[in-house]
Amino acid sequence: PFDHKVKLAQFYYAEESHIRDAISSSLKAKHNWSRTSFDTRASIFLKAADLISTKYRNEILAATILGQGKTIFQAEIDAVAELADFLRFNVYFASEVLKYKPISTTDATNELVYRPTEVGFWVGIPPFNFTAIAGNLVSAPVLMGNVALWKPSDTSVYSNYLVYRIFKEAGLPDGVINFVPSDGPLFGRIISSHPHLAGINFTGSTATYRLLLKLVGSNIDNFRSYPRLIGGMFIS
């Protein structure tokens, strides 16, 4: 953004048919992915963290510096250190959740059974300014056995797509995450009216959050499940 003459990447908005195809692709992948062992899912994101810290460190730094106008120090904190930490911490805390056992009495045994969101797909909508948040918003629900659409910010598509490619190289199966650059209002209208929407993981402006809340609320009677709308940060 500090030199508008430099072109880092070229992308095209997904049309309505592409967004619907991405949803179908995710739902098709859900059956096998939700039944994949946690250890297998975790190993993919741990490998991605290693790739970010080593093989792709310089490339992801450059993408974040040039694409989002950060200094090398800021980019290192964000796109390498924080993103790798997110992926590793998520695996650690997820494993802690899964191994927890409720207190049992002498004549009964209490078990905690975790299941991914039974019906539908998740959506990750990150802000432009943090590569780490982009990778985390999508990968966290996917680690737990869900599938997701990734709608990147227009002004950080390049760094976000690099993270997506790293996830794929680490072993993420086709369809589990679908990368869908899109016009915001069109994307919001389609995903919020789809009966299989399971949740939205969002960080961004207050105005966009309110719009998503209204769209989801207006379709509440159409959903197969109760959608979860999660906002990690509101930037006015």
CYANA upper distance limits for C-alpha pairs under 8 A (distance plus 0.5 A):
  1 PRO  CA     66 LEU  CA      7.73
  1 PRO  CA     67 GLY  CA      6.92
  1 PRO  CA     68 GLN  CA      6.86
  1 PRO  CA     69 GLY  CA      6.22
  2 PHE  CA     69 GLY  CA      6.67
  8 LEU  CA     66 LEU  CA      8.29
  8 LEU  CA     67 GLY  CA      7.64
  8 LEU  CA    158 TYR  CA      7.63
  9 ALA  CA    157 VAL  CA      8.39
  9 ALA  CA    158 TYR  CA      6.62
 11 PHE  CA    157 VAL  CA      8.42
 11 PHE  CA    181 PRO  CA      8.10
 12 TYR  CA    181 PRO  CA      7.54
 12 TYR  CA    182 SER  CA      8.28
 13 TYR  CA    180 VAL  CA      8.37
 13 TYR  CA    181 PRO  CA      5.94
 13 TYR  CA    182 SER  CA      5.00
 13 TYR  CA    183 ASP  CA      6.67
 14 ALA  CA     18 HIS  CA      5.95
 14 ALA  CA     19 ILE  CA      6.77
 14 ALA  CA    180 VAL  CA      6.91
 14 ALA  CA    181 PRO  CA      6.53
 14 ALA  CA    182 SER  CA      5.55
 14 ALA  CA    183 ASP  CA      8.04
 15 GLU  CA     19 ILE  CA      6.96
 15 GLU  CA    182 SER  CA      7.96
 16 GLU  CA     20 ARG  CA      6.80
 16 GLU  CA    186 LEU  CA      7.90
 16 GLU  CA    187 PHE  CA      8.29
 16 GLU  CA    190 ILE  CA      8.05
 17 SER  CA     21 ASP  CA      6.56
 18 HIS  CA     22 ALA  CA      6.64
 19 ILE  CA     23 ILE  CA      6.87
 19 ILE  CA    180 VAL  CA      7.44
 19 ILE  CA    187 PHE  CA      7.75
 19 ILE  CA    190 ILE  CA      8.15
 20 ARG  CA     24 SER  CA      6.76
 20 ARG  CA    190 ILE  CA      8.21
 21 ASP  CA     25 SER  CA      6.56
 22 ALA  CA     26 SER  CA      6.72
 22 ALA  CA    149 LEU  CA      7.65
 22 ALA  CA    175 GLY  CA      8.24
 22 ALA  CA    178 ASN  CA      6.47
 22 ALA  CA    180 VAL  CA      8.04
 23 ILE  CA     27 LEU  CA      6.72
 23 ILE  CA    121 PHE  CA      7.78
 23 ILE  CA    149 LEU  CA      7.68
 24 SER  CA     28 LYS  CA      6.58
 25 SER  CA     29 ALA  CA      6.81
 25 SER  CA    175 GLY  CA      5.69
 25 SER  CA    176 VAL  CA      8.37
 25 SER  CA    178 ASN  CA      8.27
 26 SER  CA     30 LYS  CA      6.64
 26 SER  CA    121 PHE  CA      7.22
 26 SER  CA    147 VAL  CA      6.25
 26 SER  CA    148 ALA  CA      7.02
 26 SER  CA    149 LEU  CA      8.01
 26 SER  CA    175 GLY  CA      5.38
 26 SER  CA    176 VAL  CA      5.99
 26 SER  CA    177 ILE  CA      7.31
 26 SER  CA    178 ASN  CA      7.47
 27 LEU  CA     31 HIS  CA      8.09
 27 LEU  CA    120 GLY  CA      7.04
 27 LEU  CA    121 PHE  CA      7.05
 27 LEU  CA    147 VAL  CA      7.77
 28 LYS  CA    175 GLY  CA      7.90
 29 ALA  CA     33 TRP  CA      6.69
 29 ALA  CA    147 VAL  CA      7.90
 29 ALA  CA    174 ASP  CA      7.86
 29 ALA  CA    175 GLY  CA      5.88
 29 ALA  CA    176 VAL  CA      6.22
 30 LYS  CA     34 SER  CA      6.23
 30 LYS  CA    145 GLY  CA      8.39
 30 LYS  CA    146 ASN  CA      7.20
 30 LYS  CA    147 VAL  CA      6.43
 30 LYS  CA    176 VAL  CA      7.38
 31 HIS  CA     35 ARG  CA      7.07
 32 ASN  CA     36 THR  CA      6.74
 33 TRP  CA    145 GLY  CA      6.48
 33 TRP  CA    146 ASN  CA      7.80
 33 TRP  CA    147 VAL  CA      8.24
 33 TRP  CA    176 VAL  CA      7.66
 34 SER  CA    116 PRO  CA      7.01
 34 SER  CA    144 MET  CA      8.46
 34 SER  CA    145 GLY  CA      4.90
 34 SER  CA    146 ASN  CA      6.73
 35 ARG  CA    145 GLY  CA      7.95
 36 THR  CA     40 THR  CA      7.18
 36 THR  CA     41 ARG  CA      7.35
 36 THR  CA    145 GLY  CA      7.98
 37 SER  CA     41 ARG  CA      6.93
 38 PHE  CA     42 ALA  CA      6.41
 38 PHE  CA    143 LEU  CA      8.18
 38 PHE  CA    144 MET  CA      7.84
 38 PHE  CA    145 GLY  CA      8.24
 39 ASP  CA     43 SER  CA      6.57
 40 THR  CA     44 ILE  CA      7.16
 41 ARG  CA     45 PHE  CA      7.46
 41 ARG  CA    143 LEU  CA      6.41
 41 ARG  CA    144 MET  CA      8.42
 41 ARG  CA    145 GLY  CA      8.20
 42 ALA  CA     46 LEU  CA      6.66
 42 ALA  CA     91 VAL  CA      6.37
 42 ALA  CA    143 LEU  CA      6.96
 43 SER  CA     47 LYS  CA      6.53
 44 ILE  CA     48 ALA  CA      6.74
 44 ILE  CA    167 PHE  CA      7.90
 44 ILE  CA    170 ALA  CA      5.85
 44 ILE  CA    171 GLY  CA      6.17
 44 ILE  CA    172 LEU  CA      6.95
 45 PHE  CA     49 ALA  CA      6.66
 45 PHE  CA     87 LEU  CA      6.51
 45 PHE  CA     88 ARG  CA      7.99
 45 PHE  CA     91 VAL  CA      8.36
 45 PHE  CA    139 SER  CA      8.48
 45 PHE  CA    143 LEU  CA      8.13
 45 PHE  CA    167 PHE  CA      7.56
 45 PHE  CA    170 ALA  CA      7.57
 46 LEU  CA     50 ASP  CA      6.90
 46 LEU  CA     87 LEU  CA      7.01
 46 LEU  CA     88 ARG  CA      6.52
 46 LEU  CA     91 VAL  CA      8.15
 47 LYS  CA     51 LEU  CA      6.72
 47 LYS  CA    170 ALA  CA      6.11
 48 ALA  CA     52 ILE  CA      6.66
 48 ALA  CA     84 ALA  CA      8.35
 48 ALA  CA     87 LEU  CA      8.40
 48 ALA  CA    166 ILE  CA      6.56
 48 ALA  CA    167 PHE  CA      6.18
 48 ALA  CA    169 GLU  CA      8.25
 48 ALA  CA    170 ALA  CA      5.77
 49 ALA  CA     53 SER  CA      6.71
 49 ALA  CA     83 LEU  CA      7.93
 49 ALA  CA     84 ALA  CA      5.01
 49 ALA  CA     85 ASP  CA      8.10
 49 ALA  CA     87 LEU  CA      6.64
 49 ALA  CA     88 ARG  CA      7.41
 50 ASP  CA     54 THR  CA      6.60
 50 ASP  CA     55 LYS  CA      8.43
 50 ASP  CA     84 ALA  CA      7.84
 51 LEU  CA     55 LYS  CA      5.65
 51 LEU  CA     56 TYR  CA      6.33
 51 LEU  CA     57 ARG  CA      8.01
 51 LEU  CA    166 ILE  CA      7.62
 51 LEU  CA    170 ALA  CA      8.34
 52 ILE  CA     56 TYR  CA      5.55
 52 ILE  CA     57 ARG  CA      5.75
 52 ILE  CA     60 ILE  CA      7.95
 52 ILE  CA     80 VAL  CA      6.60
 52 ILE  CA     84 ALA  CA      7.09
 52 ILE  CA    166 ILE  CA      8.05
 53 SER  CA     57 ARG  CA      5.76
 53 SER  CA     80 VAL  CA      6.50
 53 SER  CA     81 ALA  CA      7.93
 53 SER  CA     84 ALA  CA      7.30
 56 TYR  CA     60 ILE  CA      6.48
 57 ARG  CA     61 LEU  CA      6.62
 57 ARG  CA     80 VAL  CA      6.93
 58 ASN  CA     62 ALA  CA      6.64
 59 GLU  CA     63 ALA  CA      6.64
 60 ILE  CA     64 THR  CA      6.68
 60 ILE  CA     79 ALA  CA      7.04
 60 ILE  CA     80 VAL  CA      7.82
 60 ILE  CA    159 SER  CA      6.99
 60 ILE  CA    162 LEU  CA      7.56
 60 ILE  CA    163 VAL  CA      8.36
 61 LEU  CA     65 ILE  CA      6.56
 61 LEU  CA     72 ILE  CA      7.44
 61 LEU  CA     75 ALA  CA      6.15
 61 LEU  CA     76 GLU  CA      6.87
 61 LEU  CA     79 ALA  CA      6.96
 61 LEU  CA     80 VAL  CA      7.67
 62 ALA  CA     66 LEU  CA      6.45
 63 ALA  CA     67 GLY  CA      6.06
 63 ALA  CA     68 GLN  CA      8.31
 63 ALA  CA    158 TYR  CA      7.11
 63 ALA  CA    159 SER  CA      5.68
 64 THR  CA     68 GLN  CA      5.79
 64 THR  CA     69 GLY  CA      7.56
 64 THR  CA     70 LYS  CA      7.08
 64 THR  CA     75 ALA  CA      6.47
 64 THR  CA     79 ALA  CA      7.41
 64 THR  CA    131 THR  CA      7.54
 64 THR  CA    156 SER  CA      8.46
 64 THR  CA    159 SER  CA      6.39
 65 ILE  CA     69 GLY  CA      5.61
 65 ILE  CA     70 LYS  CA      5.05
 65 ILE  CA     71 THR  CA      6.45
 65 ILE  CA     72 ILE  CA      6.92
 65 ILE  CA     75 ALA  CA      6.61
 66 LEU  CA     70 LYS  CA      7.75
 67 GLY  CA    155 THR  CA      7.68
 67 GLY  CA    156 SER  CA      6.62
 67 GLY  CA    158 TYR  CA      7.55
 67 GLY  CA    159 SER  CA      7.63
 68 GLN  CA    128 PHE  CA      7.85
 68 GLN  CA    129 ASN  CA      6.74
 68 GLN  CA    155 THR  CA      7.81
 68 GLN  CA    156 SER  CA      6.99
 70 LYS  CA     74 GLN  CA      6.18
 70 LYS  CA     75 ALA  CA      6.30
 71 THR  CA     75 ALA  CA      6.59
 72 ILE  CA     76 GLU  CA      6.49
 73 PHE  CA     77 ILE  CA      6.88
 74 GLN  CA     78 ASP  CA      6.70
 75 ALA  CA     79 ALA  CA      5.99
 75 ALA  CA     80 VAL  CA      7.72
 76 GLU  CA     80 VAL  CA      5.72
 76 GLU  CA     81 ALA  CA      6.57
 77 ILE  CA     81 ALA  CA      5.60
 77 ILE  CA     82 GLU  CA      6.34
 78 ASP  CA     82 GLU  CA      5.57
 78 ASP  CA     83 LEU  CA      6.98
 78 ASP  CA    130 PHE  CA      6.89
 78 ASP  CA    131 THR  CA      6.94
 78 ASP  CA    132 ALA  CA      6.12
 79 ALA  CA     83 LEU  CA      6.04
 79 ALA  CA     84 ALA  CA      8.47
 79 ALA  CA    130 PHE  CA      7.80
 79 ALA  CA    131 THR  CA      5.72
 79 ALA  CA    132 ALA  CA      5.70
 80 VAL  CA     84 ALA  CA      6.41
 80 VAL  CA    132 ALA  CA      8.16
 81 ALA  CA     85 ASP  CA      6.53
 82 GLU  CA     86 PHE  CA      6.50
 82 GLU  CA    132 ALA  CA      6.44
 83 LEU  CA     87 LEU  CA      6.90
 83 LEU  CA    131 THR  CA      7.90
 83 LEU  CA    132 ALA  CA      4.76
 83 LEU  CA    133 ILE  CA      7.81
 83 LEU  CA    135 GLY  CA      7.37
 83 LEU  CA    136 ASN  CA      7.55
 84 ALA  CA     88 ARG  CA      6.77
 85 ASP  CA     89 PHE  CA      6.24
 86 PHE  CA     90 ASN  CA      6.39
 86 PHE  CA    132 ALA  CA      8.08
 86 PHE  CA    136 ASN  CA      6.86
 87 LEU  CA     91 VAL  CA      6.98
 87 LEU  CA    136 ASN  CA      7.57
 87 LEU  CA    139 SER  CA      8.23
 87 LEU  CA    140 ALA  CA      8.37
 88 ARG  CA     92 TYR  CA      6.83
 89 PHE  CA     93 PHE  CA      6.57
 90 ASN  CA     94 ALA  CA      6.34
 90 ASN  CA    140 ALA  CA      7.21
 91 VAL  CA     95 SER  CA      6.59
 91 VAL  CA    143 LEU  CA      8.13
 92 TYR  CA     96 GLU  CA      6.89
 93 PHE  CA     97 VAL  CA      6.77
 94 ALA  CA     98 LEU  CA      6.71
 94 ALA  CA    144 MET  CA      8.09
 95 SER  CA     99 LYS  CA      6.70
 96 GLU  CA    100 TYR  CA      6.81
 98 LEU  CA    112 LEU  CA      8.37
 98 LEU  CA    113 VAL  CA      8.35
 98 LEU  CA    114 TYR  CA      7.44
100 TYR  CA    112 LEU  CA      7.72
101 LYS  CA    110 ASN  CA      7.71
101 LYS  CA    111 GLU  CA      6.54
101 LYS  CA    112 LEU  CA      6.54
102 PRO  CA    110 ASN  CA      6.28
102 PRO  CA    111 GLU  CA      6.93
102 PRO  CA    112 LEU  CA      7.32
103 ILE  CA    110 ASN  CA      7.18
104 SER  CA    108 ALA  CA      6.56
104 SER  CA    109 THR  CA      5.47
104 SER  CA    110 ASN  CA      5.80
105 THR  CA    109 THR  CA      7.12
115 ARG  CA    145 GLY  CA      8.40
116 PRO  CA    144 MET  CA      6.76
116 PRO  CA    145 GLY  CA      5.84
116 PRO  CA    146 ASN  CA      6.19
117 THR  CA    146 ASN  CA      7.00
117 THR  CA    198 ALA  CA      7.28
118 GLU  CA    225 SER  CA      8.50
119 VAL  CA    196 HIS  CA      6.61
119 VAL  CA    197 LEU  CA      8.34
119 VAL  CA    198 ALA  CA      7.07
119 VAL  CA    224 ARG  CA      7.20
119 VAL  CA    225 SER  CA      6.68
120 GLY  CA    147 VAL  CA      8.45
120 GLY  CA    195 PRO  CA      8.49
120 GLY  CA    196 HIS  CA      4.71
120 GLY  CA    197 LEU  CA      5.74
120 GLY  CA    198 ALA  CA      5.48
120 GLY  CA    224 ARG  CA      8.44
120 GLY  CA    225 SER  CA      8.18
121 PHE  CA    146 ASN  CA      7.31
121 PHE  CA    147 VAL  CA      5.83
121 PHE  CA    148 ALA  CA      5.88
121 PHE  CA    149 LEU  CA      7.95
121 PHE  CA    196 HIS  CA      6.92
121 PHE  CA    197 LEU  CA      5.92
121 PHE  CA    198 ALA  CA      5.75
121 PHE  CA    199 GLY  CA      7.48
122 TRP  CA    141 PRO  CA      7.88
122 TRP  CA    146 ASN  CA      7.56
122 TRP  CA    147 VAL  CA      6.52
122 TRP  CA    148 ALA  CA      4.89
122 TRP  CA    149 LEU  CA      6.87
122 TRP  CA    197 LEU  CA      7.00
122 TRP  CA    198 ALA  CA      5.95
122 TRP  CA    199 GLY  CA      5.26
122 TRP  CA    200 ILE  CA      6.22
122 TRP  CA    201 ASN  CA      7.92
123 VAL  CA    138 VAL  CA      7.63
123 VAL  CA    148 ALA  CA      5.68
123 VAL  CA    149 LEU  CA      5.24
123 VAL  CA    150 TRP  CA      6.59
123 VAL  CA    151 LYS  CA      7.93
123 VAL  CA    199 GLY  CA      6.83
123 VAL  CA    200 ILE  CA      5.22
123 VAL  CA    201 ASN  CA      6.55
124 GLY  CA    134 ALA  CA      8.16
124 GLY  CA    137 LEU  CA      5.93
124 GLY  CA    138 VAL  CA      5.43
124 GLY  CA    148 ALA  CA      7.39
124 GLY  CA    149 LEU  CA      6.66
124 GLY  CA    150 TRP  CA      5.47
124 GLY  CA    151 LYS  CA      6.69
124 GLY  CA    200 ILE  CA      6.53
124 GLY  CA    201 ASN  CA      5.36
124 GLY  CA    202 PHE  CA      6.54
125 ILE  CA    134 ALA  CA      7.98
125 ILE  CA    137 LEU  CA      7.82
125 ILE  CA    150 TRP  CA      6.97
125 ILE  CA    151 LYS  CA      5.77
125 ILE  CA    152 PRO  CA      6.81
125 ILE  CA    153 SER  CA      8.13
125 ILE  CA    200 ILE  CA      7.93
125 ILE  CA    201 ASN  CA      6.77
125 ILE  CA    202 PHE  CA      5.36
125 ILE  CA    203 THR  CA      7.06
125 ILE  CA    204 GLY  CA      8.39
126 PRO  CA    133 ILE  CA      6.95
126 PRO  CA    134 ALA  CA      5.36
126 PRO  CA    137 LEU  CA      7.29
126 PRO  CA    151 LYS  CA      7.87
126 PRO  CA    152 PRO  CA      6.69
126 PRO  CA    153 SER  CA      7.10
126 PRO  CA    201 ASN  CA      8.49
126 PRO  CA    202 PHE  CA      6.35
126 PRO  CA    203 THR  CA      5.71
126 PRO  CA    204 GLY  CA      7.05
127 PRO  CA    133 ILE  CA      8.07
127 PRO  CA    134 ALA  CA      7.50
127 PRO  CA    152 PRO  CA      8.19
127 PRO  CA    153 SER  CA      6.56
127 PRO  CA    203 THR  CA      6.26
127 PRO  CA    204 GLY  CA      5.57
128 PHE  CA    152 PRO  CA      8.23
128 PHE  CA    153 SER  CA      5.73
128 PHE  CA    154 ASP  CA      7.99
128 PHE  CA    155 THR  CA      6.35
128 PHE  CA    156 SER  CA      5.74
129 ASN  CA    156 SER  CA      7.92
130 PHE  CA    134 ALA  CA      7.04
131 THR  CA    135 GLY  CA      6.99
131 THR  CA    156 SER  CA      8.30
131 THR  CA    159 SER  CA      7.04
131 THR  CA    160 ASN  CA      6.88
132 ALA  CA    136 ASN  CA      6.64
133 ILE  CA    137 LEU  CA      6.44
134 ALA  CA    138 VAL  CA      7.36
134 ALA  CA    152 PRO  CA      7.93
134 ALA  CA    160 ASN  CA      7.13
135 GLY  CA    139 SER  CA      6.57
135 GLY  CA    160 ASN  CA      7.65
135 GLY  CA    163 VAL  CA      7.05
135 GLY  CA    164 TYR  CA      8.18
136 ASN  CA    140 ALA  CA      6.24
137 LEU  CA    141 PRO  CA      8.10
137 LEU  CA    201 ASN  CA      6.28
137 LEU  CA    202 PHE  CA      7.60
138 VAL  CA    142 VAL  CA      7.13
138 VAL  CA    148 ALA  CA      7.03
138 VAL  CA    149 LEU  CA      8.08
138 VAL  CA    150 TRP  CA      6.90
138 VAL  CA    177 ILE  CA      8.25
138 VAL  CA    201 ASN  CA      7.85
139 SER  CA    143 LEU  CA      6.39
140 ALA  CA    144 MET  CA      7.34
141 PRO  CA    145 GLY  CA      7.35
141 PRO  CA    146 ASN  CA      6.07
141 PRO  CA    147 VAL  CA      7.83
141 PRO  CA    148 ALA  CA      8.22
142 VAL  CA    146 ASN  CA      5.02
142 VAL  CA    147 VAL  CA      5.90
142 VAL  CA    148 ALA  CA      7.23
142 VAL  CA    176 VAL  CA      7.94
142 VAL  CA    177 ILE  CA      8.27
146 ASN  CA    176 VAL  CA      8.28
147 VAL  CA    175 GLY  CA      8.26
147 VAL  CA    176 VAL  CA      5.36
147 VAL  CA    177 ILE  CA      6.52
148 ALA  CA    176 VAL  CA      6.85
148 ALA  CA    177 ILE  CA      5.47
148 ALA  CA    178 ASN  CA      7.06
149 LEU  CA    177 ILE  CA      6.15
149 LEU  CA    178 ASN  CA      5.35
149 LEU  CA    179 PHE  CA      6.64
149 LEU  CA    180 VAL  CA      7.24
150 TRP  CA    177 ILE  CA      7.28
150 TRP  CA    178 ASN  CA      6.44
150 TRP  CA    179 PHE  CA      5.27
150 TRP  CA    180 VAL  CA      6.27
150 TRP  CA    181 PRO  CA      8.32
151 LYS  CA    179 PHE  CA      6.89
151 LYS  CA    180 VAL  CA      5.62
151 LYS  CA    181 PRO  CA      5.88
151 LYS  CA    182 SER  CA      7.13
152 PRO  CA    156 SER  CA      7.34
152 PRO  CA    157 VAL  CA      6.26
152 PRO  CA    160 ASN  CA      7.11
152 PRO  CA    179 PHE  CA      8.19
152 PRO  CA    180 VAL  CA      7.67
152 PRO  CA    181 PRO  CA      6.24
152 PRO  CA    182 SER  CA      8.41
153 SER  CA    157 VAL  CA      6.61
153 SER  CA    181 PRO  CA      8.05
154 ASP  CA    181 PRO  CA      7.72
156 SER  CA    160 ASN  CA      6.73
157 VAL  CA    161 TYR  CA      6.41
157 VAL  CA    181 PRO  CA      8.00
158 TYR  CA    162 LEU  CA      6.81
159 SER  CA    163 VAL  CA      6.98
160 ASN  CA    164 TYR  CA      6.84
161 TYR  CA    165 ARG  CA      6.68
161 TYR  CA    179 PHE  CA      8.01
162 LEU  CA    166 ILE  CA      6.78
163 VAL  CA    167 PHE  CA      6.83
164 TYR  CA    168 LYS  CA      6.91
164 TYR  CA    179 PHE  CA      7.86
165 ARG  CA    169 GLU  CA      6.69
166 ILE  CA    170 ALA  CA      6.59
167 PHE  CA    171 GLY  CA      7.17
167 PHE  CA    172 LEU  CA      6.29
168 LYS  CA    172 LEU  CA      5.26
168 LYS  CA    173 PRO  CA      7.52
168 LYS  CA    174 ASP  CA      8.44
172 LEU  CA    176 VAL  CA      7.62
182 SER  CA    186 LEU  CA      7.85
182 SER  CA    187 PHE  CA      6.54
183 ASP  CA    187 PHE  CA      6.52
184 GLY  CA    188 GLY  CA      6.52
185 PRO  CA    189 ARG  CA      6.58
186 LEU  CA    190 ILE  CA      6.80
187 PHE  CA    191 ILE  CA      6.68
188 GLY  CA    192 SER  CA      6.32
188 GLY  CA    212 LEU  CA      7.27
188 GLY  CA    215 LEU  CA      8.05
189 ARG  CA    193 SER  CA      6.71
189 ARG  CA    215 LEU  CA      7.47
190 ILE  CA    194 HIS  CA      6.84
191 ILE  CA    197 LEU  CA      7.10
192 SER  CA    197 LEU  CA      7.31
192 SER  CA    212 LEU  CA      8.07
192 SER  CA    215 LEU  CA      6.38
192 SER  CA    216 VAL  CA      5.73
192 SER  CA    219 ASN  CA      7.48
193 SER  CA    197 LEU  CA      8.40
193 SER  CA    215 LEU  CA      8.15
193 SER  CA    216 VAL  CA      7.80
193 SER  CA    219 ASN  CA      6.40
193 SER  CA    222 ASN  CA      8.01
194 HIS  CA    222 ASN  CA      8.31
194 HIS  CA    223 PHE  CA      7.67
195 PRO  CA    222 ASN  CA      6.06
195 PRO  CA    223 PHE  CA      4.68
195 PRO  CA    224 ARG  CA      6.01
195 PRO  CA    225 SER  CA      8.40
196 HIS  CA    223 PHE  CA      6.65
196 HIS  CA    224 ARG  CA      6.28
196 HIS  CA    225 SER  CA      7.55
197 LEU  CA    223 PHE  CA      7.31
197 LEU  CA    224 ARG  CA      8.31
197 LEU  CA    225 SER  CA      7.97
197 LEU  CA    227 PRO  CA      6.70
198 ALA  CA    225 SER  CA      6.79
198 ALA  CA    226 TYR  CA      7.19
198 ALA  CA    227 PRO  CA      5.08
198 ALA  CA    228 ARG  CA      6.88
199 GLY  CA    227 PRO  CA      5.20
199 GLY  CA    228 ARG  CA      4.72
199 GLY  CA    229 LEU  CA      6.13
199 GLY  CA    230 ILE  CA      8.14
200 ILE  CA    227 PRO  CA      8.03
200 ILE  CA    228 ARG  CA      6.64
200 ILE  CA    229 LEU  CA      5.35
200 ILE  CA    230 ILE  CA      6.53
201 ASN  CA    229 LEU  CA      6.90
201 ASN  CA    230 ILE  CA      5.50
201 ASN  CA    231 GLY  CA      6.91
201 ASN  CA    232 GLY  CA      8.37
202 PHE  CA    209 TYR  CA      8.14
202 PHE  CA    229 LEU  CA      8.06
202 PHE  CA    230 ILE  CA      6.40
202 PHE  CA    231 GLY  CA      5.38
202 PHE  CA    232 GLY  CA      6.91
202 PHE  CA    233 MET  CA      8.42
203 THR  CA    231 GLY  CA      6.01
203 THR  CA    232 GLY  CA      5.74
203 THR  CA    233 MET  CA      5.62
203 THR  CA    234 PHE  CA      7.02
204 GLY  CA    208 THR  CA      7.41
204 GLY  CA    209 TYR  CA      7.62
204 GLY  CA    231 GLY  CA      8.43
204 GLY  CA    233 MET  CA      6.81
204 GLY  CA    234 PHE  CA      5.96
204 GLY  CA    235 ILE  CA      6.18
205 SER  CA    209 TYR  CA      6.81
205 SER  CA    233 MET  CA      8.42
205 SER  CA    234 PHE  CA      5.61
205 SER  CA    235 ILE  CA      4.93
205 SER  CA    236 SER  CA      5.90
206 THR  CA    210 ARG  CA      6.64
206 THR  CA    234 PHE  CA      5.61
206 THR  CA    235 ILE  CA      6.51
206 THR  CA    236 SER  CA      6.03
207 ALA  CA    211 LEU  CA      6.74
207 ALA  CA    236 SER  CA      8.03
208 THR  CA    212 LEU  CA      6.70
209 TYR  CA    213 LEU  CA      6.60
209 TYR  CA    231 GLY  CA      7.87
209 TYR  CA    234 PHE  CA      8.26
210 ARG  CA    214 LYS  CA      6.69
211 LEU  CA    215 LEU  CA      6.69
212 LEU  CA    216 VAL  CA      6.56
213 LEU  CA    217 GLY  CA      6.46
213 LEU  CA    229 LEU  CA      7.94
214 LYS  CA    218 SER  CA      6.54
215 LEU  CA    219 ASN  CA      7.08
216 VAL  CA    220 ILE  CA      6.58
216 VAL  CA    227 PRO  CA      8.31
219 ASN  CA    223 PHE  CA      7.57
220 ILE  CA    226 TYR  CA      8.19
223 PHE  CA    227 PRO  CA      7.97
